[in-house]
Amino acid sequence: MNRTTGDEGTTENAAGTDGGGVVVVGAGPTGLLLAGDLAAAGVPVTLVEKRAPGISNLSRAMVVHARTLEQLDARGLADELEAKGEPLGRLRLFDRFSLDLVRLPSRFPHVLVLPQYEVERVLERRAAEAGVRFAYETEVVGLTQDADGVSIEVRGAEGGPGTLRAAYAVGADGLRSAVREAVGLPFPGRSVIRSLVLADVRLAEPPPTLLTVNAVGDAFAFIAPFADGYHRVIGWNRARDVADSEPLGLDEVKEIVRAALGRDFGMHDPRWMSRFHSDERQAPEYRVGRVFLAGDAAHIHSPAGGQGMNTGLQDAANLSWKLAAAVNGRAPSGLLDTYHAERHPVGKAVLRSSGALVRLAMAKHPWTRGARAVLAALVQGVPALRAKAVGQITGIGFAYPAPRGAHRLVGRRAPDLALAEGRLHEVLRAGEFVLVVPRGVQHEAGRAVVAHWSSGRRTTLLVRPDGYVAWATEEEDAEEVRAALERSAQL
């Protein structure tokens, strides 16, 4: 291995975990959040990354949605990121189709325009402070597992082989995941759009909106700002279907932007240009024994709606507390299986919605463009359809399966409840279950944190560390509460 960094920031030759922790592969946003959560829970973590140390500014994600901001708020990071980005109360997806976010039932009724690398910086710092060991310039070349753990074969930049032994491993290593390949999982799907162009440029004149996007005829363009004066441009020209390796010049980017947006805003001084293609793929399983997939290693979709990075971060939030419970010996039976059961349907839904958006944006024939206009009018004119679209794109509308006969709140996202002890997201920063009870009521909650409604509400809620309701009741029955805590291994 090469360039392994411990919590003191030193470089040393080390094997990583002692066999009882977790190896996370991939230091993108998903891997960083997951590793940071595990380390904060006292789990030994090694984070393996092929790249050299340092955050790249060439990432494609440009927005952070409300549910992701809520998850980051539960880790004390959202306010810092809010200060770095710019909130946008209306998300425009293409001509005549935009979604008003200002009425979102969230502390974050907007989409935050913020490049992925800013999110990565904050998550990397948190992971390092929590004690994650970073193994940069290290590539996974093999993986085997047995009843007791996982052995990950790695090779460093200097060619030195090594083996990491851990209780569990997570592949958060993207489209070409070495972990997914090692466990033999297919990645079915296809390329949806070929020869998208991407450029970071300066503009002589500012665009009319913070996020500028439109599709006209055979062209599509998207422009979003960086904080350093550059803008990210993504474009597509139906007539220019060439390989990703074909050279790209600024004139071609300008031509696409003029076709889609009417003018090129005087773009100049490109610091980076590239072609890429957009795939729609999903692994059939997110778990194979002691190995898990998360983020782009598990699912990848079109950039429409900006849901890729956000879905991966929410995968990490779902998986991290479950893995921590398993490593620490207090996971209820079947808990790790719920990761696939809960997150695979979400990945599938995002695949469908982002795919539908990109197909509507790229509509070629007059009748399909007419259908796009009708759909836009329906979604914006029918409250139920509008709420569903907003809930899915922002992530706040997703719920997890609940047992038959469960309280109607079970499996649903818990909003940032006002509690006597502070906001729910603040209380969740302990990384534990939170038992919310009526004022004046006391319960022995074991490891769970007890909090009280600030209002006179009488519902009792058991909220998971990822902010979803595990159990709820309207009755004040101490035995019911005790049984719920025992089922969740909190007693």
N, C-alpha and C positions, 0 to 999 in steps of 0.2 A: 504493500500500500504506500501511498505518497501523500504528504502534506495533510496529516491528520491533526486537527486542532482540538485541543481540550478546552476546558472552561477558563483556563488561564491565558488562552490565545497563543500557546506555544506550538511549534511544529515538532512532531515526534513520530517514531515508528511504533504503531500500536495496532492490536488486533481488533479493537472495538469493544463490544459488549462481552460479558463473561458467560454468555449462554442463557442468561435469564431475562434479557431485555429484548429490544426490538431493533432491527435494522430497517431503516427507511431508505429507499433508493429514489433519488431525484430531489434536487433542492430548488424546485420551483415553488410557487405559492402553496400548493397542496401539501407537498412534502415538508415544507418549513412549518406550516401550521400544525400538522400532525406531530412532527418531531418535538416541537415546542410544548404542545399539550402533554405528551407522554413524559417528557423530562420534568415538567412542572408537577406531574403526579408522582414523581420519584422513580420513574422507570429509566433504566440505563438505555440510551439511544445512540446509535451511530447513524449519521446521515451521509450516504454515499452519493457523490456527484462526479460525472465525467468532466465537467468544466473546471477550469482553474478558478480560484477564489475571486470574488468580485461580482457585482450585480450588473447584468447586461441591460443596456437601454434599448435593445432591439426587440423587445417583447411586443406581442400583438394586442393583448387585452388593454382596454382603455377606460373601462367603467367598473364601478363597484355598486352592486345593487343593495336594496334595503335589507334583505335577509342576511346577506353577508356582513353588512355593517352592524347588524344586531349581534351576529356571532362574534365579531371583532370587539364590539362594545362589552360583551361578556368576558373579554380578556383584557379590558382596559386599553384598547388600541384605537378605537374608532375616532375619538376626538382628535387625536394626533393626525390621523389620515384625513379627517374632514378639514383640518387646517391646511393641509397640503393641496387638496383638490378643490374643485368648483362644483357646487350642487346644481343640478338641473331638474326643475320641477315638471318638465314635459319631455317625454322621450319620443322623438320622431323616428319612425322606422322607414318610411318612404312617403312619397308625395301623397298628401291628404290622409295619411294614417299616422296619428300620434296618440300617445297615451298620457293623460294627466295624472301625475303622481302625488299632487299636493294633498290629496285626501287619504293617502295611505294610512292605515291604522298602525303607525310605527313612529318611533322617535326620529326616523330618517325618511321623511316623505319626499324622496327625490332619488335620482341616480347620481352618484358621485363620479365626476369626470376626473380620472386619476390613472396615470400609466401603471401598468403592472409592476414595473421595477420599483416604484415607490412603495407598493404593498410588500414586495419582497424584502426591501431594506428593513422595514419595521419588523417583519416576521423573522428575518435572519437574526436581528439583534435580540429579539425576545428568546429565540431558540438558544443562542449562545449564552445568554444570561441564565437560562434555565439549566445549562450544563450539557447540551447536546454536543457530541463529538462529531466534527465535520471531517469527512474523508474526501477531499477534493482530488481532481485528476485521477480518479479511481473508477474503473469500469467493471461492471458485473459480467463475468464470463461463464458462470455456471451456478446452479442452485440445486440442492437436494434437501429432502426433508424426511424426518422419521417421527416416531411417536413422541419424542422428547424435544424436538426443536428443528431448526433450519440451519443449514450450512451454505453460506454464500461464497463462491469462489470469485476473487477479485484480482485485477491487475492494475498496477499503478502506472503513471506516466513513464517511469523509468524501466518498465517491464517486469518489475518484481511481483511475483504472485503472492497471494495471501488468502486466508480463509476467515470469514466472520461467522461466529456461531451465536445464534440468538433463539429465543423462544418463538418469535414470530418475525415475519418479514412483510414489508409493504412495498409494492411497486407503484411509485408515483412518478415514473420515468417516461411519461409521454407516449406519443403516437407509436414510436418504434421501441416500445418497452422491452428491455432485456429480461425483466422478471416475468412478464406475461409469456414471452417466448419460452423461457426456461420451464414453466409449469405446463406448457403445451396447450395453452388456451388460444383459440382462433380469435380473429378480430374482424368479423364479417361486416360488410358494408361496401361503400363505393365512394369515388370522388364525385362531388356534386358540382363544383365549379373549378375549371382549369384556368390557369394563367391569370390569376388575380395579381395585380401589381401593388406594391407597397413601397412608400417612400417617406422619409422624414425630410421636410423642407422648411425654408423660411417663406413667409408670404409678404408681399408688398402692401396688401390691403387686407383687413380682417374680414373673415366670413360673417354673414349676418347673424348666425347663431353659434352658441358654444359647441354644439355638435351639428355639423352640416351634413345632410345625407339626402340623396335622391336617386331615382332610377328613371331614365327617359329612353324609350326605344331600346337600343342595343347597348346602352352604357349605364354604369352604376358608379357612384363615387361617395366617399365618406371622408370627412375631415374633422380631426379633433386636436386640441392644443396640448402641447407639453408646457411645463412651467418655465422652460429655458428659452422661450421665443420660437422654438420649432413647432411644426404641426405634423401630425401623422396623417398620411393620405393613403386610402385604400381604394382601388378602382378596378373596373372590369369592363372589357370591350368584347362583346359577343363575336365580333369578326376577327379578333386577334387571339386565336386559340393556339398557343405555342407551348413548348416545353418549359419547365421551370428554369432550366439552364440557359435559355435564350437571353442574350444581353438586353438590358433595359436602360433606356435613356430618358432624360427628363422631358424631352419633347413628347414622347409617348404618354407619359403621365399627364402632362398638360392637356393633351388632346382628349384623353378620356374624361378629365375633370370638366373641360369646356362642354363636352357633349352632354354630360349628366347635370351639371350645375349652371351652365350658361357662361361661365368665365373661369379662368384659372387662378384668380386672385394674385397674379404676379409672382407665382412661386419661383424660387431661386435657391441657390446654394444647398443642394441636397447633400446630406451627410451619410445617407444610406438608402439604397434602392434594391429591390429584390422582387422576384416572382414567386408565387406559391400557389398551391391548390388547396381546396377545402374539401375535407372528407366527412362522411357520416358513417361512423362505426361504433359498435358497442360489443364488449366482451360478453359472452353468454353467462358467465359466472364472475362474481367479484371476489370469491373465496375458493381457494383450493387447499384444503388442509390448514396448514399454519401460514399460508401465504395469501395476501390480500392485494387487490388492485384499487387504486383511487385516482381521481382526476382524469387527465387525458390518456392514461394507460388503460382505463376502464371504458371510457366513452369519449368520442370526439365529434364535434358538430360544426355546422357553419357558424361564422362570426355574427350572424344576424341576431340582434337583441343583446349581444354582449354577455351571453350566459355561460361561456366555457369556463373561465377562471372561477366564476362564482359557484358553479355547480361543483367543481373540484374542491373548493374551500369548504363547502357544506358537506361533501363526502368526508373530509378530514375531521370536521367537528362531530360527525356521527360516529366515526370509527374510533377516535382517540380515546374516549372515556371507556369504551367497551374493551379495548386492548389493555388499557391500564388496569381495569378491574380483573381481567384474566391473568395478567402478569403478577398482580398483587394477590392472587388467590381468592378473590371474592366475587367472581362473575357467576351469576345464576346459570343454571343449565340452559343451553341454547342461545345465550346472549350473543355470541359472536356470529351466529347464523343470521341474526336480525339485521346485520349490516347489509348483506346482499338483499334480503327481503324488503328492506326499507329504501335503499338507495338505487337499486337497479330500476324499479319503476319510475323513479324521478329522472334518472338518466335517459330512459326511453322516452318519457314525456318531453324532455328538453330537446332530444333528437328530433322528435316530430314537429314541435313548435318552431324551432329554429329553421328546420328544413322547409316548413310551410312558408315562413317569412321570406327566406331567400328565393323560393320559387315565385312568390308573388312579386318580389322586388325585380326579379329577372324576367317577368312576364313578357313574352314575345309577340303574341298575336293580339289583335284588337279585342277579341272576346275574352281572353284571359286578363287583359288590362281592365276591361269592363268589370269582370268578376272581382278584381282587386278593389276597384272603387266601391262596388256594392258591399263587399266584406268590410271595408274600412268604415262605411256609413253604418252598417249594422253594429259593429263592435263599439263604435263611439256613441251610437244612439240607444242601445239596449243596455241598461245598467248591469244586468246579470252577466252578459257577455263581456262588457268592459271590465267588470270586477275580476272575472276569471282570467282574462288576458293579462291584466295588471298583476294579479296574484302569481301567475305562472312565470312571467318574465322577471319579476322582482324576487321571486322565491318565497314570498310570505304566504302564498296560497297552498303550498304543499303540506299534506298531512300524511302520517304513517298509519298503517293498518292497526286497528284496535280489536281486542277480543270481543266476541259476541256478547252482547249485554252490558258492555262497558259504558261508563258515563260518556256523554256526548263530547266532552273535552279531551278524552284520552286519544293520544296520537297527534293532537293538534299543536301547533306552535303556541307557546305561551307568550303573549305580548309583554312589553316592559312594564310589568305591574307596579303600581304604587304601593309600597309596603312601609310599615312602621320603621323598618330598619334601613330603608332606602329603596332605590329602584331594583327590580328583579335582576337586571343585567349586572348591577353592582354586586348583589349577593351571590350570583353565579360565578363570580371571579374566584371563589374558593375552589372551583372545580369539582364540587360535590352536588348530590341531589339537594333540592331545596323543598322542604315541607312548609307549605303556606297554610296557615290556620287562622281562624277568626281571632279577633282581639280578645285578650283575657284567657285564651285557651293555652294549656301547656301540654306537651307530649314529650316522652322520651324517644328521641329520634336516632340514636346511635350515631352513625357517621353523617347522616343528613343534617343540613343546616336548617334550623327552625326559624321561620319568619312569619310575621303577622300582617294581615291586611291593614292598610291605613284607613280603610272605610269600614262600614258595618257589614260587609259581605260575609256570609256564613259558609261558603264553599271551602272545602279542604282540598288542596292540590298537592300532588307530589310531582315536582318538575325535575326532569333529567338534567344532567350537566350540559347537554346540548340545547336546552331550552324548549323541549317538547314535553307535554304532559304525560306522565307514566301512569297516573291513577288519580281519580277525583271522586268526591262524594259530597252530597248535601247534608249528610247526617253527621252528628257529633258522637261518633262511636269509637272509643279508644281502641277496642279490639280490631276493628276494621283497619284503623290506621296502622296498628302494629303488624297486622297480616300483610298489608301493602308494603311496609318497610322490609319485612322478612323476604317477600317475593323478590324485591329489588336488591337483596343482599345488603341492606343498609343497617340491619340489626345484627 
